[in-house]
Amino acid sequence: MRAMLAPLVAAFGLLTRLPMPRSVTPDARDLGRSVALYPLVGAVIGAILAAAAMALSHVHYDLAAPLLVALWVWLSGGLHLDGLADATDAAVGGMGDRERALAIMKDPYVGPMGVIAIVLTLLLMTGGAKVLLLWGDPWLFVCAPVAGRCALSALFVTTPYLRADGMGAEQARRAPKAAVWLAILLGLLACGALGGLRSAAALILFLPLLWLLRRRLMRRFGGFTGDIAGALLTQSETTFLILLTVSLSIG
């Protein structure tokens, strides 16, 4: 039982604020296995958002959309937005110097470029949430969280971790690649199926953009850290949300 529960506790404990049983303490192996469960975490977050969208169905979308985004951020504890801010500051302030960029990411303070990145992301998420509310299918809220966490799982099994002594390095090394790729495939297929042809079109456009995001990451940093992982998740999640809402708008 513990062998099944511990990776779940590790995945949800790292990526959400949802309460987990304190009696289960994941070890290094569990952390590695948890990478295959990240798409499931996205599905649970999306299901909570879908339920909240149903509950807010009689609230005007101008208020309901930011409330849903606030819940979205709260569910992850803002951890990924923090990573986005740190990675943005590092990318701009590093000026092409990888060591300088990594040093900037360790700085606990957020610079103006990081703040701008957070504000723009929240604006895009709010606009996307408004479109989904107007479309009237709350289950579409599942797609972006799943896509973002599929991207995170893929990052762990395709990209070197930059800090050998970090928790992420051991996690990436122990991640079961076959199980991770199967989880990614199932997660992306679910994203493509939930909204029919429109979500399938968003998925087709999303995959090459995700490849470009990773390629840019490798050119700039040569690998990833926890902050970079958070940035990639946030960018992937927001990108899929934008693609989906554009597809719905012009369909």
ChimeraX attribute file (.defattr): number of C-alpha atoms within 10 A of each C-alpha:
attribute: neighborCount
match mode: 1-to-1
recipient: residues
	/A:1	5
	/A:2	12
	/A:3	11
	/A:4	11
	/A:5	15
	/A:6	21
	/A:7	25
	/A:8	24
	/A:9	23
	/A:10	24
	/A:11	23
	/A:12	22
	/A:13	17
	/A:14	16
	/A:15	21
	/A:16	21
	/A:17	15
	/A:18	14
	/A:19	9
	/A:20	13
	/A:21	10
	/A:22	7
	/A:23	7
	/A:24	13
	/A:25	13
	/A:26	20
	/A:27	11
	/A:28	17
	/A:29	17
	/A:30	23
	/A:31	24
	/A:32	27
	/A:33	25
	/A:34	28
	/A:35	31
	/A:36	30
	/A:37	23
	/A:38	31
	/A:39	27
	/A:40	22
	/A:41	22
	/A:42	25
	/A:43	23
	/A:44	17
	/A:45	25
	/A:46	22
	/A:47	19
	/A:48	19
	/A:49	24
	/A:50	20
	/A:51	15
	/A:52	17
	/A:53	25
	/A:54	16
	/A:55	11
	/A:56	17
	/A:57	15
	/A:58	9
	/A:59	12
	/A:60	12
	/A:61	20
	/A:62	13
	/A:63	12
	/A:64	21
	/A:65	24
	/A:66	18
	/A:67	17
	/A:68	24
	/A:69	20
	/A:70	15
	/A:71	16
	/A:72	19
	/A:73	17
	/A:74	14
	/A:75	17
	/A:76	18
	/A:77	16
	/A:78	17
	/A:79	20
	/A:80	23
	/A:81	25
	/A:82	21
	/A:83	24
	/A:84	26
	/A:85	27
	/A:86	29
	/A:87	33
	/A:88	27
	/A:89	24
	/A:90	30
	/A:91	23
	/A:92	13
	/A:93	16
	/A:94	20
	/A:95	11
	/A:96	14
	/A:97	13
	/A:98	16
	/A:99	12
	/A:100	14
	/A:101	22
	/A:102	21
	/A:103	11
	/A:104	22
	/A:105	25
	/A:106	12
	/A:107	12
	/A:108	9
	/A:109	11
	/A:110	16
	/A:111	16
	/A:112	11
	/A:113	18
	/A:114	22
	/A:115	18
	/A:116	14
	/A:117	18
	/A:118	20
	/A:119	14
	/A:120	11
	/A:121	18
	/A:122	18
	/A:123	13
	/A:124	16
	/A:125	23
	/A:126	22
	/A:127	19
	/A:128	23
	/A:129	28
	/A:130	21
	/A:131	20
	/A:132	23
	/A:133	24
	/A:134	14
	/A:135	13
	/A:136	12
	/A:137	14
	/A:138	20
	/A:139	18
	/A:140	24
	/A:141	27
	/A:142	21
	/A:143	27
	/A:144	26
	/A:145	30
	/A:146	28
	/A:147	33
	/A:148	27
	/A:149	30
	/A:150	30
	/A:151	26
	/A:152	24
	/A:153	26
	/A:154	20
	/A:155	21
	/A:156	24
	/A:157	21
	/A:158	12
	/A:159	15
	/A:160	18
	/A:161	25
	/A:162	16
	/A:163	14
	/A:164	10
	/A:165	9
	/A:166	12
	/A:167	15
	/A:168	22
	/A:169	19
	/A:170	16
	/A:171	21
	/A:172	22
	/A:173	16
	/A:174	19
	/A:175	22
	/A:176	17
	/A:177	20
	/A:178	11
	/A:179	14
	/A:180	24
	/A:181	16
	/A:182	12
	/A:183	21
	/A:184	25
	/A:185	14
	/A:186	15
	/A:187	22
	/A:188	23
	/A:189	15
	/A:190	18
	/A:191	26
	/A:192	21
	/A:193	16
	/A:194	17
	/A:195	18
	/A:196	10
	/A:197	14
	/A:198	21
	/A:199	25
	/A:200	20
	/A:201	16
	/A:202	23
	/A:203	22
	/A:204	13
	/A:205	15
	/A:206	21
	/A:207	16
	/A:208	11
	/A:209	15
	/A:210	19
	/A:211	12
	/A:212	12
	/A:213	14
	/A:214	21
	/A:215	13
	/A:216	12
	/A:217	18
	/A:218	14
	/A:219	11
	/A:220	17
	/A:221	21
	/A:222	15
	/A:223	19
	/A:224	25
	/A:225	21
	/A:226	20
	/A:227	23
	/A:228	25
	/A:229	23
	/A:230	26
	/A:231	25
	/A:232	26
	/A:233	25
	/A:234	25
	/A:235	20
	/A:236	26
	/A:237	24
	/A:238	21
	/A:239	23
	/A:240	27
	/A:241	29
	/A:242	21
	/A:243	21
	/A:244	28
	/A:245	23
	/A:246	15
	/A:247	16
	/A:248	18
	/A:249	12
	/A:250	7
	/A:251	8
